Amino acid sequence: MFKAILYFTSLIVVASSMVISPKRPNNLATCSFPNGTDTAMHFYNCDGTYAITVQSARALDANNNTLYPIDPRKPITIELKATNNGVQYNDNKNNVTIYEYKNDWVTNQCQWNSVPTFNLLDAIDGCDYAHNCPLTTGALDLRLPLDLSKFSAIINLLASGTPYQLLIEMHNYNQNDQQHEVIACVVAQIRFEETN
């Protein structure tokens, strides 16, 4: 009797999951690269209210040549021209959120979809990782060496030849600052591609 109840219960669970689960459309749209990200990095400031704003950004290879698409498995240098309208920042931490541009199977529309990073890209120390301290007031010409290989757990999940959006929020971690307010926010839309 117990086996019969268990058998019928499992049949009900399987049958109900088949009815409740939405079916994936057969005609998913193919998403092209947005904002010219097939040939160049696209970036913008989240808004103009933060202390630091970026005017230009580009990725460079080991020979200082513009690099695009970006191979996240190799060290790169990010060249930034920015303006700091705030105080000098001697310490900062950055949170990075990754989005993938792809078709949403529910709406059948191309959109930016969050990629789970399990907080591995939160509170990245800008001084230690990007060697960007101090950030003085006024014009900033920064060359930030980046080696993303330490984030291989995330990088290995990203598909080559796909557009990604990185939302980067920089927080003030100056000594005696307890609020850790956002001092810069930049969105970079890029294409990762593994190269030889």
N, C-alpha and C positions, 0 to 999 in steps of 0.2 A: 504494500500500500504506500509506504514512504517513497519507494522508488518511482511509483506512478505519479505521485504528487510532485516530486522533484522534476520528473520528465516534463509534465505539463507546465510547470512553472517556468522551466527553461524555454519551452516552446513559446510561451506567452511573451517572455522577455525578448527573445529573438524576433518574433513577429512584430511586436510593438516598436522595436528599434528600427525595423525596416520601414514602418509607416511614419514614424515621427521624424526620422532623419531626412533633411531636405536633399533632393537629388541635385547633383552638380550639373549645370547646363552643359550640353555637348558643344555649344557654339561660343566658347569663351573668346572674347576679343583679344587680339594681340596688341600689346602695349609698345608703342614706339618710345624712343628716348625723349623725355620732356626737356624743354628749355635749352636745346642744343647740346645736351650732355653726351651725345654720341661722339662729339668732336672736341668738346672743351668743358672744363669745370664751370659750373654756374654757382654763384654764391650771392647772398644778401644778408644784411643785418636784420634781425628780428624786428626791431624798430629803432628809432633814433633817440630814445630816452636813456640809454645806458651810457655810462661814463666812457667806455671805449667802443669806437666804431671802426670797422674795417673798410678801407677804400679799394684795395686790390689784394688778390691772393693768387698764387700759382705754385704748383708742385715742381720740384727740380730733382733731377737724377744726380748721381755721384759726380758727373762732369759739369754740373750747373746748367744743363739743358732742360728746357721745359719738358715735363713728363706728363703725357696723357695718352691713353688711360693709365690709371695708377695700379701698380702691382703691390698689393698690401703686404706681400711676403718679403719685400725688399725695403731697405732703409731709403727714406726720401727726406728732402728738405722742403719745408713750406716757407715761402717768402711772402711776408705780409707787410703791407703798408697800412697803418692804422693811426688813429688819433686818440689820445687819452685826455679827456676833458675833466677828469677827476683828480684825485690825489695820486701820489706815487704808491704803487702796489708792490710790496716786497714779498708777498706770498699770495698764491691763488690756487684754487682747486677747480677742476672742470668736470662737468657731467656731460656725457655724450649719449644721445639717443639715435639709433639707426632705424631708417625706414627703407623699405624696398618698394619700387614702383612696379606694380603688377596688377593684374586683373583681380577684382574682388569677385569671388564665386557666387556671392549672394546677389550683388547688384549688377554684375557683368560690366562694371565700369573700371577703367584704369585709375588707380589712386595710390597714394603713399600709405603703406601698411607697416606698422611697427614690427621690428625684428626683436624678439626677446633676447636680452643680454644678461639677465639675471643679476643686475647691479654690478657687473664686472667693469663697466665703463663709468662708474660714479666715483666722484672724489679723486680724480686723477690729479696728482700734484704737478701743476704747471712748471714750477721751479725745477723740480727734479727731472721730470719727464721731457719737457720741451725746452728747458734751459732758458726761460723767458723772463727771469727776474733780475733786477727790479724792472717794473714797467713804469718808466718816468712819465711825467706830464708832457703834453704836446705831441708832436709828430713822432711816430714809432716806425722804424724800419727794422723788421724782425726777420731773422733767418732761424727757423725752428727745425732742428734735426729730429726726425721721428722714425722710430723703429717699431712698427706695429706687430712684429713677430711675438712680442710678449702677450699679445691678445689673440694668439692662434686659436684658442677655443672658440672665439667669436668669428675670426677671419675665415676659418675653415668651413663655416656654415654659409658663407656668402657665395653666391653664384657668380662666375666670371661672365663678363659681357652684359651685366644687368645694371640698370641705374639705381643708385642708392642716394639717400639723403641723410646727412649727418647734422643733427641739431646739437650745437656746442654751446653750453652755458658756462661762463667763467664766473666764479664766486670770489669775493674778497675774503681773504684769510689773513689780512694784516694783523699784527700783534694787537691785542686789546679789542679787536672787532668781534663782537659776539653775534651779530646779525647774519653775517656771511651772505650779504645781498649780491644779486647778480650784477656784475659790472660790464659784461659783454655777452652778447648772444648773436651767434652767426649760424646761418644755414648754408651748408655746402652740398650741392647736388653733383654727384660724380659717377664715373663708371670705373669699376674695378675690373682688371683683366690680368690674368696670370701670363707672364712673359718668360722667356728662357733666360 
